[in-house]
Amino acid sequence: MANPRTVAYADLESLIGQEVGVSDWHVIDQDRVNLFADATGDHQWIHVDVEKATAAMGGTIAHGFLTLSLLPWLGAEVMKVTGTTRGINYGSDKVRFTNMVPVGSKVRLRQKCLSVEEKAGGKQMRMEATVEIEGKDRPALVAETLTVLYG
């Protein structure tokens, strides 16, 4: 597991404009894709029908929203903030699925801090999140994520 960068709540502003870090690589396997399909009801054949997808396009691909849903898990490998009482996912802006994630491939998260602003008694962090695919030039996902942390 990656060794997350540790930063104190009081020092979050020092990250603005910096790459915060990169997670480890993680394999996206068919079991994860199938569980996501069951959880969301999205059983489109390109995700779950291995035989048909292999014949048509070389194999199944992960759901774009599965890739997006990995951000909190992968983000925990990138950064740990000390001195907080809680954190809230406030949403995402400019989410783009820029490449398919073939089942069996590895992905990782690269994060950059775009801003830190006062919000609702806490600090709102805007992060640029890029989910990279091992061996591919184009990432799977690029998004701006918003988190509100309270100290």
N, C-alpha and C positions, 0 to 999 in steps of 0.2 A: 504494500500500500504506500502511496505517496506520503511524503512528510509535508503536511500543510504548513503554509506560511502562517505564523502567529502574529497578530496585530492587536493592540489594545483598542478598545472602543474610542478612547480619547484621541487616538492617533489615526483614525480612519482617513482624515483629510490628507494625510501624508501620502496616500496611495494614488491620489488623483493624477491621471495621465500615465500611470505605470502599468506594465504587465504584472499582474499579481502572481501568476504561476500557471502550472500545467499539471493535470491529473495523470495518473497512470493510464496505460492502455487497458481496455476491457473488451472481451469478446461479446458480441451480440449473437446469441445462439437462438435456435428455433424454439426452444422451450420458453425463453423470455418473450419472444414474439407471440407465441400461442397464448401465453398467460395474459399479455396485453390485449390481444384480440378478444379473449373471454371477458376481461374486465370492462372493455369499452363497447363490445358488440360489433366491432369492425373486423369481420372475417373475410375481407376481400381476398380473392385467390392469390394475388401477388404477394401476400403476406403469409398465408397459411397452407396453400396447396403446393407442396414441394414438387410433386410430379409435374403438374401443369406449368408452374412458374419456371421450372428447370427447362422444360421443352420450349417455352415461349421466350424466356429472357435470361437463361443461365442459372436461375435460382431465385429463391424468395428474397424479399427485401423487408427491412424493418419499417414500421409505421413512422411517418414523420413526427407524429405526436408522441410516440414512444421515445424517440431521440430527444425531443424537448423535455419530456418528463424525467430524463436522467440528470438534468442540470443540478437539482439540489444534492443528489448523491455524489456526483462528480465534483461539484463545488466544495463539498466538505473535505475532499482530498486536496483542494487548492488552497483554501484559507480557513483559519480558525480565528474568530474574534473573541478576545477575552474581555471580561467586565460588562457583559450584556446580561439582561434579565430574560430577553426573548427576541426573536426575529420573526418577521412576517413577510411572506411572499406577496408583494404588492402588484405584480404583473410583469408583462413583457411588452416591449415595443419593437417594431420593425423585425418581426420574426420571418426568416426566410429559410426554406428547405432547399439548399443549393446543390445537393447531390444525394443519390440513393445510397443507403447503407445495406450492402449485401449481407444476408445472414451468414455468420461465420467470420465476418471481418471484425477488426478491432477499432474502437473509438476512444478518444480522450477529449478532455475539455481544456481549452486555453482561455484565460480570463484577463481582461484589462479593466481597470477602474476608470470610468469616464467622469463621474462626479459624486460628491457627497454633499447633501444639503439637509438643513433642519426640516423636520416634518413631524407633525402630530406628537411633539414631545420626544422624538427620537431623531435618528439620522437615516435619511434615505440614500442608499447607494445605487447608482446606475452603473451596471457592469456590461461590457461587451463580452458576450459568450460565443465562442467559436468551437463547435464540435468537429474535430478532425477525424479523418478516416485514414488508418495506417496505409501507406503506399499510394495515396491519392493526392493530387495537387489541390483539388477543390474540396472544401469542407462539406460536411453533411448539413450543417446548420449554422446560421449566424443570427444572433438576437441581442437586443438590449434588455437586460433583466433589471427589475426594480425590487429591492428588499428594504424594509424598514427595520432597523435595529434599535433596541432600547437599552440604555445603560443604567 
